[in-house]
Amino acid sequence: MKRPVLISLSVLASVLALAACQSEKPVTRSQTPSFYVSLAQAGAQVDAAMARDMIGAYRGNNGLKPLTLDPELQAAAQAEADAMARADKPSSADAFKARLASGGYAQPAANLSAGYHTLAEAFSGWRESPQHNRVLLDAKATRIGIATAYAPNSKYKVYWALAVAADRR
């Protein structure tokens, strides 16, 4: 005579849960993190909050305070990125800093560059360049503005303007 197999309800529930997990499709992330999104396309814009956070974490690792997004620096950075895209060449950082200073920003610094398609690429490139890294690690800076402009017919495709400054005078 065969004995009936007794299965507790908790064991049965566990087996059914495992079976259900195996039949589900794997979870996939459909959204690429914004620092890896290519900005070499019409309408693409850098995620300024993500840039601020990345640069802020880097500054924190170097004993510096994070930066605050400044709407006017954002607008200035966007105007500069747009101008570079129209001219199809990077501008003079010194001229951009002079315009920021005449606009009331104390001790402005800037990174103007082209060719990086993602925020991750730009950030990495700036860290590796002593001149650009000084801007990221400017101890006097408290504010940030960052923007990109897409130029489809340019060899660079994406132009970058990063501005940091101390509080306004």
N, CA, C and O atoms as a DFTB+ gen file, in Angstrom:
676 C
 N C O
     1  1       0.818      -1.149       0.000
     2  2       0.000       0.000       0.000
     3  2       0.888       1.248       0.000
     4  3       1.838       1.342       0.778
     5  1       0.576       2.185      -0.863
     6  2       1.344       3.433      -0.947
     7  2       0.822       4.410       0.072
     8  3      -0.381       4.525       0.308
     9  1       1.757       5.108       0.666
    10  2       1.365       6.141       1.619
    11  2       1.177       7.454       0.882
    12  3       1.912       7.735      -0.065
    13  1       0.220       8.256       1.287
    14  2       0.038       9.567       0.650
    15  2       1.190      10.501       1.052
    16  3       1.675      10.457       2.182
    17  1       1.604      11.324       0.128
    18  2       2.659      12.286       0.403
    19  2       1.993      13.534       0.971
    20  3       1.096      14.122       0.367
    21  1       2.450      13.903       2.118
    22  2       1.907      15.093       2.759
    23  2       2.880      16.251       2.537
    24  3       4.070      16.151       2.837
    25  1       2.370      17.297       2.029
    26  2       3.178      18.492       1.800
    27  2       2.544      19.623       2.594
    28  3       1.344      19.880       2.496
    29  1       3.349      20.269       3.355
    30  2       2.809      21.381       4.130
    31  2       2.438      22.526       3.193
    32  3       2.967      22.617       2.085
    33  1       1.566      23.369       3.615
    34  2       1.136      24.502       2.799
    35  2       2.295      25.468       2.530
    36  3       2.380      26.049       1.448
    37  1       3.174      25.637       3.498
    38  2       4.299      26.567       3.289
    39  2       5.268      26.028       2.235
    40  3       5.799      26.794       1.431
    41  1       5.497      24.719       2.236
    42  2       6.374      24.124       1.225
    43  2       5.721      24.245      -0.148
    44  3       6.398      24.565      -1.126
    45  1       4.433      23.997      -0.233
    46  2       3.706      24.102      -1.490
    47  2       3.755      25.538      -2.019
    48  3       3.962      25.763      -3.211
    49  1       3.565      26.483      -1.137
    50  2       3.607      27.883      -1.535
    51  2       4.988      28.248      -2.059
    52  3       5.097      28.983      -3.041
    53  1       6.035      27.754      -1.430
    54  2       7.402      28.037      -1.869
    55  2       7.672      27.442      -3.234
    56  3       8.281      28.090      -4.086
    57  1       7.226      26.212      -3.451
    58  2       7.435      25.550      -4.741
    59  2       6.698      26.307      -5.839
    60  3       7.246      26.524      -6.920
    61  1       5.472      26.705      -5.569
    62  2       4.701      27.453      -6.566
    63  2       5.331      28.814      -6.860
    64  3       5.334      29.265      -8.006
    65  1       5.856      29.461      -5.838
    66  2       6.506      30.756      -6.032
    67  2       7.751      30.603      -6.896
    68  3       7.996      31.425      -7.779
    69  1       8.535      29.568      -6.654
    70  2       9.729      29.336      -7.468
    71  2       9.358      29.025      -8.910
    72  3      10.013      29.495      -9.840
    73  1       8.335      28.253      -9.087
    74  2       7.892      27.918     -10.438
    75  2       7.421      29.173     -11.167
    76  3       7.685      29.344     -12.357
    77  1       6.732      30.035     -10.457
    78  2       6.255      31.271     -11.074
    79  2       7.429      32.152     -11.479
    80  3       7.399      32.793     -12.530
    81  1       8.451      32.182     -10.650
    82  2       9.633      32.989     -10.974
    83  2      10.317      32.489     -12.227
    84  3      10.807      33.286     -13.028
    85  1      10.356      31.189     -12.406
    86  2      11.028      30.623     -13.567
    87  2      10.253      30.887     -14.844
    88  3      10.837      30.939     -15.926
    89  1       8.937      31.056     -14.727
    90  2       8.158      31.261     -15.939
    91  2       8.092      32.729     -16.340
    92  3       7.692      33.040     -17.462
    93  1       8.480      33.642     -15.444
    94  2       8.462      35.057     -15.780
    95  2       9.649      35.395     -16.665
    96  3      10.701      34.758     -16.609
    97  1       9.447      36.413     -17.477
    98  2      10.545      36.895     -18.305
    99  2      11.526      37.644     -17.416
   100  3      11.118      38.266     -16.435
   101  1      12.794      37.594     -17.739
   102  2      13.762      38.334     -16.929
   103  2      13.469      39.831     -16.991
   104  3      13.001      40.354     -18.001
   105  1      13.757      40.491     -15.891
   106  2      13.564      41.929     -15.826
   107  2      14.716      42.590     -16.578
   108  3      15.883      42.300     -16.315
   109  1      14.389      43.467     -17.500
   110  2      15.410      44.200     -18.229
   111  2      15.168      45.688     -18.042
   112  3      14.029      46.149     -17.962
   113  1      16.234      46.402     -17.977
   114  2      16.120      47.850     -17.861
   115  2      16.033      48.419     -19.266
   116  3      16.891      48.179     -20.116
   117  1      14.982      49.171     -19.480
   118  2      14.787      49.719     -20.806
   119  2      15.385      51.110     -20.933
   120  3      15.480      51.648     -22.037
   121  1      15.789      51.697     -19.812
   122  2      16.298      53.054     -19.865
   123  2      17.788      53.077     -19.522
   124  3      18.209      52.577     -18.479
   125  1      18.562      53.661     -20.411
   126  2      19.989      53.829     -20.191
   127  2      20.192      54.968     -19.204
   128  3      19.518      55.991     -19.315
   129  1      21.102      54.825     -18.238
   130  2      21.377      55.948     -17.335
   131  2      21.751      57.190     -18.143
   132  3      22.430      57.086     -19.164
   133  1      21.314      58.351     -17.691
   134  2      21.472      59.569     -18.483
   135  2      22.925      59.921     -18.778
   136  3      23.197      60.610     -19.762
   137  1      23.866      59.466     -17.951
   138  2      25.258      59.808     -18.235
   139  2      25.824      58.989     -19.383
   140  3      26.917      59.288     -19.865
   141  1      25.107      57.958     -19.837
   142  2      25.539      57.156     -20.988
   143  2      24.711      57.418     -22.242
   144  3      24.976      56.819     -23.284
   145  1      23.728      58.288     -22.166
   146  2      22.878      58.579     -23.320
   147  2      23.657      59.438     -24.309
   148  3      24.267      60.438     -23.930
   149  1      23.633      59.043     -25.573
   150  2      24.325      59.820     -26.598
   151  2      23.596      61.141     -26.828
   152  3      22.381      61.175     -27.018
   153  1      24.357      62.209     -26.806
   154  2      23.809      63.534     -27.057
   155  2      24.032      63.942     -28.504
   156  3      23.759      65.082     -28.880
   157  1      24.524      63.018     -29.311
   158  2      24.762      63.270     -30.734
   159  2      23.496      62.975     -31.523
   160  3      23.489      62.151     -32.437
   161  1      22.426      63.664     -31.149
   162  2      21.143      63.522     -31.835
   163  2      20.305      64.761     -31.597
   164  3      20.428      65.424     -30.567
   165  1      19.464      65.062     -32.549
   166  2      18.626      66.258     -32.462
   167  2      17.773      66.213     -31.199
   168  3      17.206      65.177     -30.851
   169  1      17.693      67.350     -30.524
   170  2      16.860      67.473     -29.337
   171  2      17.470      66.952     -28.050
   172  3      16.881      67.122     -26.982
   173  1      18.627      66.325     -28.119
   174  2      19.251      65.772     -26.911
   175  2      19.801      66.901     -26.049
   176  3      20.349      67.879     -26.558
   177  1      19.650      66.752     -24.751
   178  2      20.182      67.729     -23.800
   179  2      20.868      66.984     -22.666
   180  3      20.417      65.922     -22.239
   181  1      21.946      67.546     -22.192
   182  2      22.647      66.954     -21.063
   183  2      21.748      67.038     -19.834
   184  3      21.032      68.022     -19.645
   185  1      21.790      66.022     -19.019
   186  2      21.067      66.001     -17.750
   187  2      21.894      66.810     -16.753
   188  3      22.834      66.292     -16.150
   189  1      21.537      68.076     -16.587
   190  2      22.328      68.985     -15.757
   191  2      22.375      68.529     -14.300
   192  3      23.406      68.666     -13.642
   193  1      21.281      67.995     -13.798
   194  2      21.268      67.521     -12.405
   195  2      22.221      66.335     -12.241
   196  3      22.925      66.241     -11.235
   197  1      22.245      65.442     -13.211
   198  2      23.170      64.308     -13.146
   199  2      24.614      64.807     -13.222
   200  3      25.483      64.318     -12.500
   201  1      24.866      65.777     -14.095
   202  2      26.219      66.339     -14.206
   203  2      26.632      66.978     -12.887
   204  3      27.750      66.771     -12.415
   205  1      25.735      67.752     -12.296
   206  2      26.030      68.374     -11.003
   207  2      26.361      67.316      -9.959
   208  3      27.307      67.473      -9.186
   209  1      25.574      66.230      -9.938
   210  2      25.792      65.174      -8.958
   211  2      27.111      64.439      -9.189
   212  3      27.827      64.135      -8.235
   213  1      27.437      64.152     -10.457
   214  2      28.705      63.477     -10.771
   215  2      29.886      64.342     -10.366
   216  3      30.823      63.877      -9.717
   217  1      29.825      65.605     -10.758
   218  2      30.918      66.521     -10.443
   219  2      30.976      66.755      -8.934
   220  3      32.060      66.849      -8.359
   221  1      29.807      66.850      -8.294
   222  2      29.762      67.031      -6.840
   223  2      30.383      65.865      -6.094
   224  3      31.104      66.068      -5.117
   225  1      30.113      64.647      -6.542
   226  2      30.710      63.461      -5.904
   227  2      32.226      63.467      -6.095
   228  3      32.978      63.151      -5.174
   229  1      32.659      63.827      -7.288
   230  2      34.100      63.918      -7.564
   231  2      34.749      64.973      -6.673
   232  3      35.819      64.751      -6.105
   233  1      34.092      66.117      -6.559
   234  2      34.611      67.175      -5.692
   235  2      34.650      66.694      -4.241
   236  3      35.620      66.945      -3.526
   237  1      33.593      66.005      -3.812
   238  2      33.545      65.485      -2.443
   239  2      34.686      64.517      -2.163
   240  3      35.262      64.527      -1.075
   241  1      35.010      63.682      -3.144
   242  2      36.132      62.748      -2.995
   243  2      37.467      63.477      -2.896
   244  3      38.473      62.911      -2.467
   245  1      37.456      64.738      -3.299
   246  2      38.668      65.551      -3.235
   247  2      38.566      66.634      -2.156
   248  3      39.293      67.627      -2.190
   249  1      37.655      66.429      -1.200
   250  2      37.529      67.326      -0.054
   251  2      36.854      68.654      -0.331
   252  3      36.985      69.591       0.456
   253  1      36.128      68.749      -1.448
   254  2      35.470      70.001      -1.811
   255  2      33.953      69.893      -1.681
   256  3      33.391      68.798      -1.672
   257  1      33.316      71.033      -1.583
   258  2      31.860      71.076      -1.458
   259  2      31.204      70.869      -2.819
   260  3      31.801      71.169      -3.853
   261  1      29.963      70.352      -2.816
   262  2      29.236      70.204      -4.078
   263  2      28.833      71.573      -4.636
   264  3      29.005      72.596      -3.972
   265  1      28.305      71.581      -5.840
   266  2      27.898      72.804      -6.522
   267  2      26.378      72.865      -6.639
   268  3      25.699      71.838      -6.617
   269  1      25.863      74.066      -6.763
   270  2      24.432      74.297      -6.947
   271  2      24.182      74.661      -8.401
   272  3      24.907      75.476      -8.971
   273  1      23.158      74.064      -9.006
   274  2      22.780      74.461     -10.363
   275  2      22.288      75.896     -10.329
   276  3      21.459      76.257      -9.493
   277  1      22.792      76.701     -11.226
   278  2      22.432      78.108     -11.313
   279  2      21.727      78.345     -12.648
   280  3      22.338      78.153     -13.700
   281  1      20.470      78.752     -12.632
   282  2      19.728      78.929     -13.887
   283  2      20.387      79.909     -14.859
   284  3      20.340      79.696     -16.071
   285  1      20.991      80.965     -14.354
   286  2      21.636      81.936     -15.243
   287  2      22.932      81.371     -15.834
   288  3      23.252      81.634     -16.993
   289  1      23.676      80.595     -15.036
   290  2      24.864      79.934     -15.591
   291  2      24.447      78.880     -16.617
   292  3      25.127      78.675     -17.622
   293  1      23.325      78.218     -16.351
   294  2      22.790      77.252     -17.321
   295  2      22.514      77.944     -18.646
   296  3      22.908      77.459     -19.706
   297  1      21.835      79.080     -18.575
   298  2      21.492      79.822     -19.793
   299  2      22.754      80.292     -20.515
   300  3      22.830      80.227     -21.742
   301  1      23.740      80.764     -19.758
   302  2      24.995      81.207     -20.366
   303  2      25.719      80.031     -21.019
   304  3      26.254      80.161     -22.120
   305  1      25.732      78.890     -20.343
   306  2      26.381      77.700     -20.906
   307  2      25.668      77.256     -22.176
   308  3      26.318      76.869     -23.147
   309  1      24.334      77.308     -22.181
   310  2      23.584      76.906     -23.369
   311  2      23.867      77.845     -24.531
   312  3      24.050      77.399     -25.664
   313  1      23.905      79.147     -24.254
   314  2      24.201      80.120     -25.313
   315  2      25.596      79.875     -25.890
   316  3      25.800      79.981     -27.099
   317  1      26.553      79.548     -25.019
   318  2      27.925      79.298     -25.483
   319  2      28.002      78.010     -26.299
   320  3      28.652      77.979     -27.344
   321  1      27.352      76.957     -25.836
   322  2      27.340      75.694     -26.583
   323  2      26.688      75.894     -27.949
   324  3      27.182      75.386     -28.955
   325  1      25.587      76.631     -27.984
   326  2      24.908      76.907     -29.260
   327  2      25.802      77.697     -30.209
   328  3      25.849      77.417     -31.407
   329  1      26.516      78.692     -29.662
   330  2      27.412      79.501     -30.491
   331  2      28.541      78.652     -31.073
   332  3      28.905      78.809     -32.238
   333  1      29.092      77.752     -30.258
   334  2      30.156      76.883     -30.764
   335  2      29.632      75.961     -31.862
   336  3      30.312      75.734     -32.863
   337  1      28.428      75.433     -31.674
   338  2      27.849      74.536     -32.685
   339  2      27.616      75.290     -33.993
   340  3      27.866      74.755     -35.074
   341  1      27.137      76.530     -33.894
   342  2      26.935      77.330     -35.119
   343  2      28.259      77.614     -35.814
   344  3      28.341      77.559     -37.041
   345  1      29.295      77.917     -35.040
   346  2      30.615      78.235     -35.605
   347  2      31.386      76.977     -35.991
   348  3      32.379      77.053     -36.716
   349  1      30.937      75.832     -35.514
   350  2      31.587      74.541     -35.752
   351  2      33.021      74.507     -35.227
   352  3      33.915      73.933     -35.849
   353  1      33.223      75.143     -34.054
   354  2      34.524      75.064     -33.385
   355  2      34.358      75.536     -31.941
   356  3      33.501      76.369     -31.645
   357  1      35.186      74.994     -31.048
   358  2      35.147      75.456     -29.662
   359  2      35.536      76.930     -29.553
   360  3      36.354      77.427     -30.328
   361  1      34.948      77.608     -28.597
   362  2      35.235      79.026     -28.360
   363  2      36.414      79.166     -27.411
   364  3      36.992      78.184     -26.945
   365  1      36.741      80.401     -27.147
   366  2      37.781      80.731     -26.182
   367  2      37.191      80.694     -24.774
   368  3      36.229      81.404     -24.480
   369  1      37.763      79.875     -23.917
   370  2      37.299      79.819     -22.524
   371  2      37.544      81.154     -21.840
   372  3      36.742      81.572     -21.005
   373  1      38.640      81.832     -22.178
   374  2      38.929      83.127     -21.562
   375  2      37.853      84.159     -21.906
   376  3      37.424      84.920     -21.038
   377  1      37.419      84.188     -23.163
   378  2      36.367      85.127     -23.560
   379  2      35.052      84.793     -22.849
   380  3      34.335      85.695     -22.418
   381  1      34.737      83.512     -22.728
   382  2      33.513      83.095     -22.033
   383  2      33.581      83.487     -20.559
   384  3      32.605      83.993     -20.005
   385  1      34.728      83.256     -19.926
   386  2      34.891      83.630     -18.511
   387  2      34.760      85.142     -18.335
   388  3      34.188      85.600     -17.345
   389  1      35.279      85.914     -19.272
   390  2      35.166      87.375     -19.186
   391  2      33.698      87.806     -19.270
   392  3      33.276      88.715     -18.556
   393  1      32.927      87.158     -20.136
   394  2      31.494      87.480     -20.231
   395  2      30.771      87.125     -18.936
   396  3      29.895      87.863     -18.485
   397  1      31.139      85.993     -18.341
   398  2      30.516      85.600     -17.071
   399  2      30.871      86.602     -15.969
   400  3      30.018      86.976     -15.164
   401  1      32.121      87.026     -15.940
   402  2      32.549      87.997     -14.929
   403  2      31.821      89.327     -15.113
   404  3      31.413      89.954     -14.135
   405  1      31.658      89.758     -16.368
   406  2      30.952      91.019     -16.603
   407  2      29.468      90.889     -16.273
   408  3      28.787      91.894     -16.066
   409  1      28.967      89.662     -16.223
   410  2      27.585      89.410     -15.838
   411  2      27.400      89.294     -14.333
   412  3      26.297      89.017     -13.863
   413  1      28.464      89.503     -13.580
   414  2      28.343      89.531     -12.132
   415  2      28.817      88.288     -11.406
   416  3      28.709      88.211     -10.182
   417  1      29.341      87.313     -12.136
   418  2      29.829      86.101     -11.463
   419  2      31.246      86.312     -10.970
   420  3      32.107      86.810     -11.696
   421  1      31.472      85.926      -9.728
   422  2      32.803      86.050      -9.136
   423  2      33.634      84.825      -9.495
   424  3      33.171      83.691      -9.369
   425  1      34.831      85.055      -9.931
   426  2      35.828      84.024     -10.198
   427  2      35.303      82.866     -11.060
   428  3      35.386      81.707     -10.654
   429  1      34.765      83.174     -12.242
   430  2      34.259      82.095     -13.098
   431  2      35.382      81.271     -13.714
   432  3      36.492      81.759     -13.926
   433  1      35.069      80.026     -13.992
   434  2      35.963      79.121     -14.706
   435  2      35.110      78.344     -15.699
   436  3      33.902      78.210     -15.509
   437  1      35.729      77.834     -16.751
   438  2      34.933      77.165     -17.780
   439  2      35.709      76.061     -18.471
   440  3      36.927      76.131     -18.633
   441  1      34.967      75.043     -18.873
   442  2      35.455      74.003     -19.775
   443  2      34.607      74.090     -21.036
   444  3      33.390      73.916     -20.986
   445  1      35.244      74.356     -22.150
   446  2      34.573      74.362     -23.446
   447  2      35.224      73.276     -24.278
   448  3      36.441      73.270     -24.460
   449  1      34.423      72.365     -24.777
   450  2      35.001      71.246     -25.516
   451  2      34.009      70.732     -26.545
   452  3      32.862      71.173     -26.614
   453  1      34.483      69.795     -27.334
   454  2      33.641      69.234     -28.392
   455  2      34.055      67.794     -28.654
   456  3      35.202      67.406     -28.430
   457  1      33.101      67.019     -29.129
   458  2      33.396      65.652     -29.545
   459  2      32.975      64.568     -28.578
   460  3      32.852      63.411     -28.981
   461  1      32.752      64.893     -27.338
   462  2      32.262      63.894     -26.387
   463  2      30.774      63.684     -26.649
   464  3      30.008      64.647     -26.685
   465  1      30.367      62.444     -26.830
   466  2      28.963      62.177     -27.135
   467  2      28.106      61.928     -25.903
   468  3      26.881      62.021     -25.974
   469  1      28.734      61.612     -24.775
   470  2      27.972      61.344     -23.548
   471  2      28.560      62.154     -22.396
   472  3      29.706      62.600     -22.449
   473  1      27.757      62.329     -21.366
   474  2      28.240      62.994     -20.159
   475  2      29.393      62.205     -19.557
   476  3      30.365      62.795     -19.086
   477  1      29.297      60.888     -19.566
   478  2      30.371      60.056     -19.011
   479  2      31.693      60.303     -19.737
   480  3      32.742      60.396     -19.100
   481  1      31.647      60.409     -21.069
   482  2      32.864      60.676     -21.846
   483  2      33.438      62.051     -21.520
   484  3      34.644      62.201     -21.320
   485  1      32.563      63.051     -21.467
   486  2      33.016      64.413     -21.177
   487  2      33.650      64.479     -19.790
   488  3      34.738      65.030     -19.624
   489  1      32.974      63.922     -18.812
   490  2      33.468      63.938     -17.434
   491  2      34.823      63.235     -17.342
   492  3      35.740      63.733     -16.689
   493  1      34.946      62.098     -17.985
   494  2      36.203      61.352     -17.979
   495  2      37.311      62.154     -18.662
   496  3      38.429      62.239     -18.152
   497  1      36.999      62.730     -19.798
   498  2      37.989      63.530     -20.518
   499  2      38.444      64.741     -19.719
   500  3      39.630      65.068     -19.705
   501  1      37.511      65.404     -19.058
   502  2      37.853      66.580     -18.260
   503  2      38.728      66.202     -17.064
   504  3      39.652      66.935     -16.714
   505  1      38.441      65.076     -16.445
   506  2      39.258      64.644     -15.302
   507  2      40.680      64.337     -15.735
   508  3      41.621      64.572     -14.976
   509  1      40.851      63.816     -16.941
   510  2      42.172      63.421     -17.427
   511  2      43.006      64.598     -17.924
   512  3      44.218      64.466     -18.091
   513  1      42.382      65.731     -18.159
   514  2      43.090      66.915     -18.638
   515  2      43.374      67.838     -17.451
   516  3      42.437      68.307     -16.805
   517  1      44.646      68.107     -17.152
   518  2      44.952      68.969     -16.002
   519  2      44.224      70.315     -16.037
   520  3      43.722      70.776     -15.011
   521  1      44.166      70.942     -17.208
   522  2      43.505      72.242     -17.341
   523  2      42.006      72.131     -17.044
   524  3      41.458      72.957     -16.314
   525  1      41.350      71.127     -17.600
   526  2      39.915      70.950     -17.378
   527  2      39.625      70.453     -15.962
   528  3      38.609      70.812     -15.366
   529  1      40.514      69.636     -15.437
   530  2      40.329      69.115     -14.089
   531  2      40.378      70.243     -13.046
   532  3      39.676      70.193     -12.036
   533  1      41.213      71.257     -13.304
   534  2      41.270      72.403     -12.387
   535  2      39.907      73.078     -12.273
   536  3      39.540      73.561     -11.201
   537  1      39.161      73.114     -13.364
   538  2      37.822      73.714     -13.338
   539  2      36.895      72.853     -12.484
   540  3      36.153      73.377     -11.654
   541  1      36.934      71.537     -12.683
   542  2      36.087      70.643     -11.885
   543  2      36.379      70.778     -10.403
   544  3      35.472      70.696      -9.574
   545  1      37.653      70.987     -10.067
   546  2      38.083      71.024      -8.669
   547  2      38.379      72.442      -8.176
   548  3      39.175      72.630      -7.256
   549  1      37.744      73.423      -8.782
   550  2      37.921      74.809      -8.363
   551  2      37.323      74.983      -6.969
   552  3      36.106      74.914      -6.797
   553  1      38.180      75.207      -5.982
   554  2      37.737      75.300      -4.588
   555  2      36.848      76.516      -4.326
   556  3      36.060      76.512      -3.380
   557  1      36.967      77.552      -5.153
   558  2      36.154      78.758      -4.963
   559  2      34.745      78.599      -5.523
   560  3      33.846      79.356      -5.158
   561  1      34.548      77.633      -6.393
   562  2      33.269      77.478      -7.086
   563  2      32.163      77.007      -6.137
   564  3      32.377      76.160      -5.270
   565  1      30.985      77.579      -6.330
   566  2      29.792      77.182      -5.581
   567  2      28.621      76.896      -6.511
   568  3      27.640      76.273      -6.106
   569  1      28.723      77.348      -7.753
   570  2      27.621      77.248      -8.718
   571  2      28.104      76.593     -10.003
   572  3      29.289      76.622     -10.336
   573  1      27.143      75.998     -10.719
   574  2      27.476      75.309     -11.966
   575  2      26.374      75.525     -13.000
   576  3      25.193      75.643     -12.672
   577  1      26.798      75.569     -14.241
   578  2      25.901      75.537     -15.387
   579  2      26.565      74.666     -16.440
   580  3      27.769      74.783     -16.667
   581  1      25.803      73.800     -17.082
   582  2      26.381      72.906     -18.098
   583  2      25.359      72.713     -19.209
   584  3      24.163      72.568     -18.956
   585  1      25.850      72.714     -20.442
   586  2      24.937      72.558     -21.582
   587  2      25.684      71.944     -22.757
   588  3      26.913      71.954     -22.818
   589  1      24.902      71.412     -23.682
   590  2      25.443      70.863     -24.920
   591  2      24.633      71.397     -26.097
   592  3      23.500      71.851     -25.938
   593  1      25.235      71.333     -27.268
   594  2      24.533      71.661     -28.508
   595  2      24.961      70.649     -29.557
   596  3      26.138      70.303     -29.667
   597  1      23.998      70.188     -30.315
   598  2      24.243      69.182     -31.351
   599  2      24.419      69.875     -32.698
   600  3      23.618      70.732     -33.071
   601  1      25.458      69.505     -33.416
   602  2      25.729      70.026     -34.754
   603  2      25.889      68.823     -35.683
   604  3      26.984      68.270     -35.784
   605  1      24.817      68.408     -36.364
   606  2      24.848      67.159     -37.133
   607  2      25.888      67.125     -38.252
   608  3      26.370      66.047     -38.602
   609  1      26.240      68.263     -38.815
   610  2      27.193      68.278     -39.926
   611  2      28.624      68.535     -39.481
   612  3      29.517      68.675     -40.317
   613  1      28.848      68.597     -38.206
   614  2      30.175      68.853     -37.651
   615  2      30.926      67.539     -37.457
   616  3      30.311      66.496     -37.237
   617  1      32.245      67.588     -37.538
   618  2      33.017      66.392     -37.226
   619  2      32.906      66.066     -35.740
   620  3      33.086      64.913     -35.348
   621  1      32.612      67.072     -34.902
   622  2      32.512      66.872     -33.458
   623  2      31.129      66.396     -33.003
   624  3      31.016      65.647     -32.033
   625  1      30.114      66.819     -33.685
   626  2      28.706      66.491     -33.389
   627  2      28.163      67.164     -32.129
   628  3      27.070      67.728     -32.168
   629  1      28.893      67.120     -31.018
   630  2      28.381      67.664     -29.755
   631  2      29.390      68.659     -29.186
   632  3      30.582      68.371     -29.073
   633  1      28.882      69.829     -28.835
   634  2      29.680      70.875     -28.198
   635  2      29.248      71.013     -26.750
   636  3      28.062      70.937     -26.432
   637  1      30.228      71.216     -25.874
   638  2      30.004      71.271     -24.431
   639  2      30.449      72.604     -23.858
   640  3      31.490      73.144     -24.231
   641  1      29.638      73.126     -22.942
   642  2      30.018      74.312     -22.173
   643  2      29.706      74.030     -20.703
   644  3      28.559      73.789     -20.327
   645  1      30.751      74.066     -19.890
   646  2      30.612      73.917     -18.441
   647  2      31.129      75.201     -17.824
   648  3      32.243      75.634     -18.117
   649  1      30.327      75.807     -16.974
   650  2      30.727      77.021     -16.277
   651  2      30.569      76.810     -14.784
   652  3      29.540      76.309     -14.330
   653  1      31.572      77.187     -14.023
   654  2      31.481      77.197     -12.568
   655  2      31.887      78.599     -12.109
   656  3      32.655      79.295     -12.774
   657  1      31.354      78.982     -10.967
   658  2      31.670      80.306     -10.427
   659  2      31.363      80.317      -8.945
   660  3      30.639      79.472      -8.418
   661  1      31.951      81.318      -8.292
   662  2      31.604      81.569      -6.899
   663  2      30.250      82.299      -6.896
   664  3      29.701      82.614      -7.952
   665  1      29.739      82.553      -5.727
   666  2      28.470      83.289      -5.646
   667  2      28.571      84.610      -6.371
   668  3      29.655      85.173      -6.526
   669  1      27.434      85.094      -6.810
   670  2      27.398      86.372      -7.537
   671  2      27.824      87.510      -6.621
   672  3      27.630      87.481      -5.406
   673  1      28.406      88.501      -7.255
   674  2      28.850      89.682      -6.504
   675  2      27.681      90.558      -6.157
   676  3      27.857      91.599      -5.525
